[in-house]
Amino acid sequence: MATPKKGRNASAQSKPGRSLALILIAIAALTGGMFASGHTTPRLGIDLAGGTSITLEAVPEAGNEAAINKTNMDTAVSIMERRVNGLGVQEAEVQTQGRDNIIVNIPKGTNSEQARKQVGTTAKLYFRPVLATEVSGGNGTASPSPSPTGSPSGEPSGKASDKPEATDKNSASPSASPTTQGRAVTDALKADATPSASASDKAKASPSPSATGGASSDDPSKLQERYAQLDCTDEKTRGTVGDGVKASESTLACGQNSQGQWQKYILGPAEVDGTDVDKAQAILNTQSGAGWTVQMDFTGGGAKKFAAITGKLAQNQSPQNQFAIVLDGDVVSDPYVRQALTGGNAEISGNFTQQSAQELANMLSYGALPLSFREDSVSTVTAALGSDQLRAGLIAGAIGLALVVIYLLVYYRGLAFIAILSLLVSAALTYTIMALLGPTIGFALNLPAVCGAIVAIGITADSFIVYFERVRDEIREGRSLRPAVERAWPRARRTILVSDFVSFLAAAVLFIVTVGKVQGFAFTLGLTTVLDVVVVFLFTKPLLTLMARRPFFAGGHKWSGLDPKSLGAQPPLRRTRRPSAPVETKEA
C-alpha cells in the first residue's frame, strides 16, 4: 500500500539541518556586516543619547500678523521634519507649542549639527542673478559657516569651468558660448563710478526691468559702496547682510566657495522662488563622469521663470552668467549657465561630495517656509534621565526574561533548552538588524522601542509554548515523539501565523497613525514579530526535529518534558487498533 504522505513527512524530517544552516549563515552575515560597517551598536534616540532642543518663534512680516495661524504653523512643522529627515536624522521631534512656537528636538549623532543649521534656516529660498562677486576679507581665510552652505560655489578666480554648472539634465553638454555684455554695476566696481548713472546703464545693470525699481538698495552707487565695505569673514557683519531686503530688490550676500573661502556678492532681484521647485535630489552620475550632481524639477510656472532667467544669463560673461541660490541671505551655490534651460528641469554639477549634494538638494526641496522664524532658545538635552529609565527598563526586562526561563525550566524541563536557544537566536537577529538599520535608514533606538523589544519576549515565548503543547497533545494520544513532532507542526504553524499576523497588523497601524517616539515602539514590535516567524520556522521546529532523534527525548525521559506517564498517556505510545468485528459465515 502506497503512503505518499508519510514519505513527505520522512523527507521533511531528514533535512532539518538545511534550515538550521540557513539561519546560522544569516546571523553570521549580519554580524559580519555590522563589524564591517563599523556600527556595532544601535543608534540611540535623544532620550538615551542626548541632543539639542531648539525653540523657534514665528515672526510675521510687518502688517501681516494673520500669517501666524494653525495652517501655516503645521506647514512649517511638516517642512522642518522633511528637512531633518532628508539628512538621514531620524527620531527628531518637531511639534508646535502654543500659538507661535515650534519645538525641535534633534538627537545627537550623524548629521545632527547640519540638521540644526537647516532647521534654524527658516527664510525663503530665492534664485537671484549674480552681478558681481569676489573673495571677501583680502586673504579669504575661511571661518566656520553659520549656514548649511556645504555645496561648492565656485573658485574665486571666476572661471566658468571651476564653478558648478547648471544644465538641462536630459541633454548633453551645452554648446552655446557666452557673449560679451557689460553691466553698469560691475563697471562701477572696477572704476570710480558716480551715483548719476544713466537710465540705459541701469537697464543694463539689472537682469530684469524690475531691478531698478523703488528701493534704495537698487541704486548701483549705494550697492558699490556697501559692497566695497562688506567683509564676509566678519560674522557680525555677515549676519546683517540682506536684512529687510525684498525679493524684488537687488541685495548683497555672502557665501563660501569650494575652497572654504568667503565670497561676497551683488545679486539682482529674485527671478525664481523656492516654491517654484517641485523636487530636487542628489544623484551619482556615473555615465557622464560628473560625479555627484543635484537634479531639480520645476513646477509649470517655475519652469517658465527659470527658462527666462537662464536665457538672459547665458548671453553674459562670468560672473554674470551665474545665478545664486540664496537661503536666509546666504549663497549656498552659484552655478553658471551656457544656454537657456527650457525643459522644466536642470542639473547642477560641480565638485560635489555626496554630503554637499544631499544638503543642497534638501534645501532646494524644502527651503520655502510660509513664515520666518528666529531661535528663541537652544538647550542641550542630557541623556542622564533617559539612561536611568533605560536601566530600569532593562532591569524589568531581565526580571521578566528570568521568570519566563524559570517557567520553561519548571514546566517544560528539557524542552526549555530549545526555547532558550531560540530566544538567543531571536535576540542576536534583533540586535544586529537594529545596529545595521541605524546607518541604513536612520533608525534610532529610544525608550519606547526598548519597551517594544521587551514585549516581543512574550510574543516569541508564546509561539514556542503553542508548538510544545501541540506536541504534548499528540503524545497524550499515544503517538511516539518523532511522528508527534511532525503531526503537531501543521496545527501549531497555523496558530502561530495567525497570532503573529494580528500582532504585526497592530504594530503597522500604530506606526502609520502615530508620530514621534510611539513609532519607535511600533517599529520594534513589528520587526520582532517578523523575526519570531523566522526563528520558529527556521530554528525552533528543525531543532526539535533533531532532538526528537535523541534517546533522551525520544525515550521519554522524565526530565525531557515529554514523559508519557507524566502527560497521562498509557504505554505503548502507539495507538492500538480496534479489533475488527467477526465476519458471520453462511453456516452461522
ABEGO torsion letter per residue (X at the ends): XBBAAAAAAAAAAAAAAAAAAAAAAAAAAAAAAAAAAGBABBBBBAAAAEEBBBBBBBBBBBGBAAABBAAAAAAAAAAAAAAAAAAGBBGBBBBBBEAABBBBBBBBEBGAAAAAAAAABABBBBBBBBABBBBBGGAGBBBBBABBAGBBAEBAAGBAAABBBBBBAABBBBABBBBBBBBAAAAAAABBBBABBBAAAAAAABABAAAABGBAAABAAAAAAAAAABBAABAAAAAABGBGBBAABBBBBBBBBAAGBBBBBBBBBBABBAAABABBBBBBBAAAGAEBBBBBBBBAAAAAAAAAAAAAAAABBOAAABBBBBBGGBBABBBBBABBBAAGBBBBBEBBBAAAAAAAAAAAAAABBABBBBBABBBBBBAAAAAAAAAAAAAAAAAAAAAAAAAAAAAAEAAAAAAAAAAAAAAAAAAAAAAAAAAAAGBBBBAAAAAAAAAAAAAAAAAAAAAAAAAAAAAAAGBBAAAAAAAAAAAAAAAAAAAAAAAAAAAAAAAAABBEAAAAAAAAAAAAAAAAAAAAAAAAAAAAAAAAABAAAAAGBAAAGABAAAAGBBOBABBBBBBBBBBBBAAX
